[in-house]
């Protein structure tokens, strides 16, 4: 039996010092906490041998002890003896093995059995205690070794206004990639494979945003349906890389993740993590007991004040983490710092971030969480992106986050979809979103980079489906097509789903290019949904969260090479011309001391070449306009204080379904204009001057370039 010494209350979790390991775990309701150590049983037995050691000390509700001779690779967990009284919000049960909230690695998965529930599952009543031992069915925490040779790793630190984000999934990206060895497909090592790196760098993106990689759980319901939680928004350990994405199980998962980050950094790519701190995998009052619930239910979760048996849920998942509790805030901040300092990631996208702002019931921009972020010398210096909504009352908070934050701009998504679909949106809304959404962000002192622009994301249709389906087709999810949003703002171009009609297919291809061009030529930070550049389809499924199969994975064999080349050249165009990635908002007037032509930094024109007037913006039937970007009127300077200058561009939009000739405005001078981009096909090579007519098809975008 190992000897347990008092140890220290801090740091929380399992900390190996080269000789032994200190263990510390928080619980304000425990009467006794046992550390459970696991090792292989005798002979060929697959059953693990468990050794239980009572943690001898408690300081500030942190139970702790030091075990000599225990080190990396050791499997462990906790058991908490305390009150089980769900009516009053406490759910301790010493017969349930609990994962360490601070575990750096996790071994195994939940094997769904009635024992992982703290109540009698057959009764459906969580007030009836179940004392079956859950250890045989639970994953185990692993002591990890923090040593890793980072070499000369340096974060790319791409400036916000130069950032181009690529949202993708660790498994889906390489699950079928023909150049990635089978044993590495769908893993962190697969993302770091030279073929993947070459693909991303050739495409030209600057940051890869990974869907959740914190250790997560496959829901009991999905497993019973032979499905999986593919997206991973079901976290249980906020410091452990998900073991299902590792090419090798066990503690090696940590170093495999680090090696992936180091390789991406070597290629100049930043790593942004999609993090889920708003809820956990334990669900509502009828959910399993895996970690937090058994440690200290009322401290970790928000309970309904009038009946603490139930959970206050603003996430739609059954529970919400308690952002009023200092130990919850400490866990989140410790997790964020760990991923930056130890794992070298470059930023975070916070899922349902409005929930993190609910210090009481309303969303509070000045909540403690944001105060902690603001003053933290580590977290305040990385990229911070909010998904600025949740499902609670008043949860839609686009534009309301503090100055350090950028936001997924849901209004950009909706406006651009409305503009290009059959029921086109108004021109004023198009103009606001195209120029960085100053109406949402400028009043808080933020810049265009506060707007993360996107047309598609993991949640909803991919781009190929956005132009091919009017309605969702989610039957494969097993919920009778009731799941997923009905507000797709999509247009199938005349036929639902695949068609052999060449005219409809040509229109769909043009619409895809229209969306991509609008996204990459807008002010703000563009986010491309991974696979859209290849023509990836989900066959009309707009909620593929449980489709860990070819519905969600990249179809490398069926990629659209012409679309990929169009996207690559479009990204290259944006990166080469700072006029499309300004650091400051447009002023709409000549910029003092900038440019020699006296022209405005931006100007808007009707198809007849006349400048837009106030009444023109309110014309309900208007679907077309031209936008002049003055490259000689940029307000920016480079890192050496030198003025930034660029060529000028004229961007022509025609969302009308009929062809239309655009007259080049005389107000832009007598310069010559060449076709730089044409969503209807390869650039024509034609040149134009003031007064010339530029022909556009129906639903068509053309970009003219003047050097």
Buried (B, 14 or more C-beta within 10 A) or exposed (E): EEEBBEBBBEBBBBBBEEEBBBBBBBBBBBEBBBBBBBEEEEEEEEEBEBBEBEBBBBEEBBBBBBBEEBBBBBBBBBBBBBBBBBEEBBBBBBBBBBBBBBBBBBBBBBEBBBBBBBBBBEEEEBEBBBEBBBBBBBBBBBBBBEEBEEEEBEBBEBEBBBBBBBBBBBBBBBBBBEEBEEEBBBBBBBBBBEBBBEBBBEBBBBBBBBBBBBBBBBBBEBBEEEBBBBBBBBBBBBBBBBBBBBBEBBBBBBBBBBBBBBBBBBBEBBBBBBBBBBBBBBBEBEBBBBBBBBBBBBBBBBBEEEEBBBBBBBBEBBBBBBBBBEBBBEBBBBBBBBBBEBBBBBBBBBBBBBBBBBBEEEBBEEBBBBEBBBEBEEBEEBBBBBBBBBBBEEBBBBBBBBEBBBBBBBBBBBBBBBBBBBEBBBBBBBBBBBBBBBEBBBEBEBBBBBBBBBBBBBBBBBBBBBBBBBBBBBEBBBEEBEBBEEEBBBBBBEBEBEBEEEEBBBBBBBBBBBBBBBBBBBBBBBBBBBBBBBBBBBBBBBBBBBBBBEBBBBBBEEBBEEBBEBBBEBBBBBBEBBBBBBBBBBEEEBBEEBBEBEBBBBBBBBBEBEBBEEEBBEEEEBBBBBBBBBBBBBBBEEEEEEEBBBBBBBBBBBBBEEEBEBBBBEBBEEBEBBBBBBBBEEBEEEEBBBEBEBBBBBBBBBBBBBE
